[in-house]
Amino acid sequence: MSAFSRADNSVFGRWWWTVDRWTLVALAILIGIGIILIAAASPPVAARHNLADFYFVKRHLHLLPVALVSIFGISLMTPQQIKRCAVLVFGAVFVLLVLTLLIGSEINGAKRWIYIAGFSLQPSEFIKPLFAVVTAWALSEQIRDPKFPGVKIAAITLGMLLSIVILQPDLGQAFVLTAVWLVQFFLAGLSVYLVLGLVGAGVGGIVGAYFTMPHVTSRIDRFLDPSSGDTYQIRRSLEAFSNGGLAGRGPGEGQVKNVLPDAHSDFIFAVAGEELGMIVALGLVALFAFIVLRGFTRAMQDHNLFVMLATAGLFAQFGIQALINMASTLNMMPTKGMTLPFISYGGSSLLAMAMGLGMALALTRRRPGERSIS
């Protein structure tokens, strides 16, 4: 029985009866599974770093309430508030993204993190959901007013972001940003030829990266020909799925976390496959698919063009990131250091995903009398 009646006019009551509760349930299940998997996967990683066994678990549980409050608080906002706040916060995060190149910490040859007040922050994680909303605003404004240079603003913004994340370097984030932009551009009903041209440019960019960036060359070569280099992590990951079978070896009983350095983050899906089995792993895939497809369904039903484009972009980003993580873990694409949303350990990823899902929930709330194209 619901905790709120339909006559309840409190903030919680209005929120409960207008928010998409099915997406909330799926998200709650993902978060619960994430806690279990981080608790199972992170102690050996912590031990290798001479940290307390549950160091990563405690950090995750400390940040989780902040993420949940963010989801709830942001989901209370109106589409107009989402639009205005996203544009303003985008500017601030963009400055941090630039500063990361100048004064950021270099880890494994990449400058993606910046320290602020003792906290390590990855601005590229936060820029993704904000970029989806900013692009939706720019494209919808041009369709509403053809004199508004929305396409130019969206294209220039994408170009600036790609320039920065490629310099970090982080081709995974560049791919996600470009893919989300193309999805929104296509849904806006703009030139299909331009979309195809951009897809071609993207393919050309990947080819260029292959010939100019040694780490990209190595990853693609190892994916196409495993004998050409070290494929230790992928081999261990595939063995984990094989060892897990249908039902898994049980929480905490897996071995892959003892040998993979990123078992609690990039390869946590392998931990899920080994300890919880193929059935739960497929259930995770189904949960991500459900959230994305339900989000797209609600987006397509909205007559407000900004809401439709922003919602589609946010759910596309969520789904693409999950797909990249799971596909690389299963050796279906070259490995890429990208977290599995709400499952992997990672403070910036958790908070950025909370912000993105909060905005998506706000935009998909039922809004009687607000169904106009804008």
C-alpha positions as CSV (number, residue, x, y, z in Angstrom):
1,M,0.0,0.0,0.0
2,S,1.4,3.5,-0.9
3,A,2.7,5.6,1.9
4,F,1.0,8.6,0.3
5,S,-2.6,9.2,-0.8
6,R,-3.3,11.0,-4.1
7,A,-4.8,13.9,-2.1
8,D,-1.4,14.4,-0.3
9,N,-0.2,17.9,-1.4
10,S,3.1,17.7,0.4
11,V,6.4,17.8,-1.5
12,F,6.9,14.1,-1.0
13,G,3.3,13.3,-1.9
14,R,3.4,15.2,-5.2
15,W,6.8,13.7,-6.0
16,W,5.6,10.2,-5.4
17,W,2.6,10.4,-7.6
18,T,4.3,12.1,-10.5
19,V,7.7,10.4,-10.6
20,D,8.3,7.1,-12.6
21,R,8.2,4.6,-9.8
22,W,9.2,1.6,-12.0
23,T,12.5,3.3,-12.9
24,L,13.0,4.1,-9.1
25,V,12.5,0.4,-8.3
26,A,15.0,-0.8,-11.0
27,L,17.5,1.9,-9.8
28,A,17.1,0.7,-6.2
29,I,17.8,-2.9,-7.2
30,L,20.9,-1.8,-9.1
31,I,22.2,0.2,-6.1
32,G,21.6,-2.8,-3.8
33,I,23.5,-5.2,-6.1
34,G,26.3,-2.6,-6.4
35,I,26.7,-2.6,-2.6
36,I,27.0,-6.4,-2.5
37,L,29.5,-6.5,-5.4
38,I,31.7,-3.7,-4.0
39,A,31.7,-5.4,-0.6
40,A,32.7,-8.7,-2.3
41,A,35.2,-7.3,-4.9
42,S,37.0,-4.5,-3.0
43,P,38.8,-6.1,0.0
44,P,41.5,-7.8,-2.0
45,V,42.1,-4.6,-4.0
46,A,42.3,-2.6,-0.7
47,A,44.8,-5.2,0.7
48,R,47.0,-4.7,-2.4
49,H,47.1,-1.0,-1.7
50,N,47.8,-1.6,2.1
51,L,44.4,-0.2,3.1
52,A,41.8,-1.5,5.5
53,D,39.8,-4.4,4.1
54,F,36.6,-2.4,3.8
55,Y,38.1,0.9,2.9
56,F,36.4,1.1,-0.5
57,V,33.1,-0.2,0.9
58,K,33.0,2.5,3.6
59,R,33.9,5.2,1.1
60,H,31.1,4.0,-1.2
61,L,28.6,3.9,1.6
62,H,29.6,7.4,2.7
63,L,28.9,8.8,-0.8
64,L,25.8,6.8,-1.4
65,P,23.5,9.0,0.8
66,V,24.8,12.1,-1.0
67,A,23.9,10.4,-4.3
68,L,20.5,9.4,-3.1
69,V,19.7,12.9,-1.8
70,S,21.0,14.3,-5.1
71,I,18.6,12.1,-7.1
72,F,15.7,13.1,-5.0
73,G,16.5,16.8,-4.8
74,I,17.2,17.2,-8.5
75,S,14.1,15.1,-9.4
76,L,11.9,17.7,-7.7
77,M,13.0,20.4,-10.2
78,T,10.9,21.5,-13.2
79,P,12.2,21.2,-16.8
80,Q,12.8,24.9,-16.9
81,Q,14.9,24.7,-13.7
82,I,16.8,21.7,-15.1
83,K,17.6,23.7,-18.2
84,R,18.8,26.8,-16.4
85,C,20.8,24.9,-13.8
86,A,22.4,22.6,-16.4
87,V,23.7,25.5,-18.5
88,L,25.1,27.3,-15.5
89,V,26.8,24.2,-13.9
90,F,28.1,23.1,-17.3
91,G,30.2,26.3,-17.4
92,A,31.7,25.7,-14.0
93,V,32.5,22.0,-14.8
94,F,34.0,23.0,-18.2
95,V,36.4,25.3,-16.3
96,L,37.4,22.3,-14.1
97,L,37.8,20.2,-17.2
98,V,40.3,22.7,-18.6
99,L,42.1,23.0,-15.3
100,T,42.5,19.2,-15.2
101,L,44.8,19.4,-18.2
102,L,46.8,22.2,-16.5
103,I,47.0,21.1,-12.9
104,G,45.4,17.7,-12.8
105,S,47.0,14.6,-11.3
106,E,48.5,12.2,-13.8
107,I,47.6,8.6,-13.2
108,N,48.7,5.8,-15.6
109,G,49.6,8.4,-18.2
110,A,46.3,10.2,-18.2
111,K,45.3,13.6,-16.7
112,R,41.6,13.0,-15.8
113,W,41.5,13.9,-12.1
114,I,41.8,17.2,-10.1
115,Y,42.0,17.6,-6.4
116,I,39.6,20.0,-4.7
117,A,39.6,20.5,-0.9
118,G,41.2,17.1,-0.5
119,F,38.8,15.2,-2.8
120,S,39.7,13.7,-6.1
121,L,37.2,14.7,-8.8
122,Q,36.9,13.5,-12.5
123,P,35.2,16.5,-14.3
124,S,34.6,14.5,-17.4
125,E,32.1,12.3,-15.6
126,F,30.0,15.3,-14.6
127,I,30.2,17.0,-18.0
128,K,28.4,14.1,-19.8
129,P,24.9,14.5,-18.3
130,L,25.2,18.3,-18.3
131,F,26.2,18.2,-22.0
132,A,23.1,16.1,-22.9
133,V,20.9,18.8,-21.4
134,V,22.8,21.7,-22.9
135,T,22.6,20.0,-26.4
136,A,18.9,19.5,-25.9
137,W,18.4,23.2,-25.1
138,A,20.4,24.3,-28.1
139,L,18.7,22.1,-30.6
140,S,15.2,22.6,-29.3
141,E,15.7,26.4,-29.3
142,Q,16.8,26.4,-33.0
143,I,13.7,24.4,-33.9
144,R,11.5,26.8,-32.0
145,D,13.3,29.8,-33.5
146,P,15.2,29.1,-36.7
147,K,17.3,32.3,-36.2
148,F,18.8,30.8,-33.1
149,P,22.2,29.2,-33.8
150,G,21.4,26.1,-31.8
151,V,23.2,23.6,-34.1
152,K,26.3,25.7,-34.2
153,I,26.3,26.0,-30.4
154,A,25.9,22.2,-30.0
155,A,28.6,21.4,-32.6
156,I,31.1,23.9,-31.2
157,T,30.5,22.7,-27.6
158,L,31.0,19.1,-28.7
159,G,34.2,20.0,-30.5
160,M,35.6,21.8,-27.5
161,L,34.8,18.9,-25.2
162,L,36.3,16.3,-27.6
163,S,39.5,18.3,-27.9
164,I,39.9,18.3,-24.1
165,V,39.0,14.7,-23.3
166,I,41.2,13.4,-26.2
167,L,44.1,15.4,-24.8
168,Q,43.7,13.8,-21.4
169,P,43.5,11.2,-23.2
170,D,40.1,9.5,-22.7
171,L,38.7,8.1,-25.9
172,G,35.9,6.3,-24.0
173,Q,34.4,9.6,-22.8
174,A,34.9,11.1,-26.3
175,F,32.9,8.2,-27.8
176,V,30.1,8.5,-25.2
177,L,29.8,12.3,-25.8
178,T,29.7,11.9,-29.6
179,A,27.2,9.0,-29.5
180,V,24.8,11.0,-27.2
181,W,25.1,14.0,-29.4
182,L,24.3,12.0,-32.5
183,V,21.3,10.4,-30.9
184,Q,19.9,13.8,-29.9
185,F,20.7,15.3,-33.3
186,F,18.9,12.5,-35.1
187,L,15.8,12.7,-32.8
188,A,15.7,16.5,-33.4
189,G,14.9,15.7,-37.0
190,L,17.9,17.6,-38.3
191,S,19.9,16.6,-41.4
192,V,20.5,12.9,-41.7
193,Y,23.3,13.6,-44.1
194,L,25.1,15.6,-41.4
195,V,24.6,12.8,-39.0
196,L,26.1,10.3,-41.5
197,G,29.0,12.7,-42.1
198,L,29.7,12.9,-38.4
199,V,29.6,9.2,-38.0
200,G,32.1,9.0,-40.8
201,A,34.2,11.6,-39.1
202,G,34.0,9.6,-35.9
203,V,35.2,6.5,-37.7
204,G,38.0,8.5,-39.2
205,G,38.9,9.8,-35.7
206,I,39.2,6.2,-34.4
207,V,41.5,5.3,-37.3
208,G,43.6,8.4,-36.6
209,A,43.8,7.5,-32.9
210,Y,44.9,4.0,-33.9
211,F,47.9,5.4,-35.8
212,T,48.8,8.3,-33.5
213,M,48.1,7.0,-29.9
214,P,50.2,4.0,-28.8
215,H,47.8,2.9,-26.0
216,V,44.9,2.9,-28.5
217,T,47.0,0.9,-31.0
218,S,47.9,-1.6,-28.3
219,R,44.3,-2.1,-27.1
220,I,42.9,-2.5,-30.6
221,D,45.7,-4.9,-31.7
222,R,45.2,-7.0,-28.6
223,F,41.4,-7.1,-29.2
224,L,41.9,-8.2,-32.9
225,D,44.8,-10.5,-32.2
226,P,45.2,-11.6,-28.6
227,S,48.6,-13.1,-29.3
228,S,50.0,-9.6,-30.2
229,G,50.2,-8.5,-26.5
230,D,49.2,-8.8,-22.9
231,T,45.6,-10.0,-22.6
232,Y,45.9,-11.0,-18.9
233,Q,42.9,-9.0,-17.6
234,I,40.5,-10.1,-20.4
235,R,41.5,-13.8,-20.0
236,R,40.9,-13.7,-16.3
237,S,37.6,-11.9,-16.8
238,L,36.4,-14.5,-19.3
239,E,37.5,-17.3,-17.0
240,A,35.5,-15.7,-14.2
241,F,32.3,-16.0,-16.2
242,S,33.1,-19.6,-17.1
243,N,33.8,-20.4,-13.4
244,G,30.6,-18.8,-12.3
245,G,28.3,-20.9,-14.4
246,L,24.6,-20.4,-14.1
247,A,24.3,-19.9,-10.3
248,G,27.7,-18.5,-9.4
249,R,30.1,-19.6,-6.7
250,G,28.5,-17.4,-4.1
251,P,29.1,-13.9,-2.8
252,G,32.7,-13.6,-1.6
253,E,33.7,-17.0,-3.0
254,G,35.1,-15.8,-6.4
255,Q,38.8,-15.7,-7.3
256,V,39.0,-13.1,-10.1
257,K,39.0,-10.2,-7.6
258,N,42.3,-11.5,-6.2
259,V,44.1,-11.1,-9.5
260,L,42.5,-8.2,-11.3
261,P,43.7,-4.7,-10.2
262,D,40.4,-3.1,-11.1
263,A,38.0,-5.8,-10.0
264,H,36.0,-3.3,-7.9
265,S,35.6,-0.8,-10.8
266,D,36.2,-1.5,-14.5
267,F,35.9,-5.3,-14.1
268,I,33.2,-5.6,-11.5
269,F,30.9,-7.2,-14.0
270,A,33.3,-10.2,-14.1
271,V,33.0,-10.4,-10.3
272,A,29.2,-10.5,-10.7
273,G,29.5,-13.3,-13.3
274,E,31.8,-15.4,-11.2
275,E,30.1,-15.0,-7.8
276,L,26.5,-14.5,-8.7
277,G,26.4,-16.5,-12.0
278,M,25.1,-16.0,-15.5
279,I,21.4,-15.7,-14.4
280,V,22.1,-12.6,-12.2
281,A,24.5,-11.2,-14.8
282,L,21.8,-11.4,-17.4
283,G,19.4,-9.9,-14.9
284,L,21.8,-6.9,-14.6
285,V,21.8,-6.5,-18.3
286,A,18.0,-6.7,-18.3
287,L,17.8,-4.0,-15.5
288,F,19.9,-1.6,-17.5
289,A,17.9,-2.3,-20.7
290,F,14.6,-1.8,-18.8
291,I,15.7,1.6,-17.4
292,V,16.9,2.8,-20.8
293,L,13.9,1.5,-22.8
294,R,11.4,2.9,-20.3
295,G,13.2,6.2,-20.3
296,F,13.1,6.4,-24.1
297,T,9.4,5.4,-24.1
298,R,8.5,8.2,-21.7
299,A,10.7,10.6,-23.7
300,M,9.0,9.8,-27.0
301,Q,5.5,10.4,-25.4
302,D,6.4,13.9,-24.3
303,H,5.4,16.8,-26.6
304,N,7.9,19.2,-25.1
305,L,10.9,18.9,-27.5
306,F,13.5,20.0,-25.0
307,V,12.2,17.4,-22.5
308,M,12.2,14.7,-25.2
309,L,15.8,15.4,-26.4
310,A,17.2,15.9,-22.9
311,T,15.6,12.7,-21.5
312,A,16.7,10.7,-24.5
313,G,20.3,12.0,-24.2
314,L,20.5,11.2,-20.5
315,F,19.2,7.7,-20.8
316,A,21.4,7.1,-23.9
317,Q,24.4,8.1,-21.9
318,F,23.4,5.8,-19.1
319,G,22.9,2.9,-21.5
320,I,26.0,3.5,-23.6
321,Q,28.3,3.6,-20.6
322,A,26.8,0.4,-19.2
323,L,27.2,-1.3,-22.6
324,I,30.8,-0.2,-23.0
325,N,31.7,-1.6,-19.5
326,M,29.9,-4.9,-20.0
327,A,31.1,-5.4,-23.6
328,S,34.7,-4.7,-22.8
329,T,34.6,-7.1,-19.8
330,L,33.3,-9.8,-22.2
331,N,35.9,-9.0,-24.8
332,M,33.2,-7.8,-27.3
333,M,35.2,-4.6,-27.8
334,P,38.6,-3.2,-26.9
335,T,39.0,-2.7,-23.1
336,K,38.1,0.8,-21.9
337,G,38.3,2.1,-18.3
338,M,34.7,3.0,-17.7
339,T,32.5,2.2,-14.7
340,L,29.3,0.3,-14.6
341,P,26.7,2.8,-13.5
342,F,25.7,2.4,-9.8
343,I,27.6,-0.9,-9.6
344,S,31.3,-0.1,-9.9
345,Y,33.2,1.7,-7.2
346,G,34.0,5.4,-8.1
347,G,32.9,8.5,-6.4
348,S,32.8,10.8,-9.4
349,S,30.9,8.3,-11.4
350,L,28.4,7.6,-8.7
351,L,27.7,11.3,-8.0
352,A,27.6,12.2,-11.8
353,M,25.2,9.3,-12.5
354,A,23.0,10.4,-9.6
355,M,22.9,13.9,-11.1
356,G,22.0,12.5,-14.5
357,L,19.3,10.1,-13.3
358,G,17.9,12.9,-11.0
359,M,17.5,15.1,-14.1
360,A,16.0,12.3,-16.1
361,L,13.5,11.5,-13.3
362,A,12.6,15.2,-13.1
363,L,12.0,15.4,-16.8
364,T,9.9,12.3,-17.0
365,R,7.6,13.3,-14.1
366,R,4.0,13.7,-15.1
367,R,3.3,17.4,-15.7
368,P,-0.4,18.1,-16.3
369,G,-0.9,21.2,-18.5
370,E,2.8,21.4,-19.5
371,R,2.7,19.5,-22.7
372,S,3.8,22.1,-25.2
373,I,6.6,22.1,-27.7
374,S,9.5,24.3,-26.5
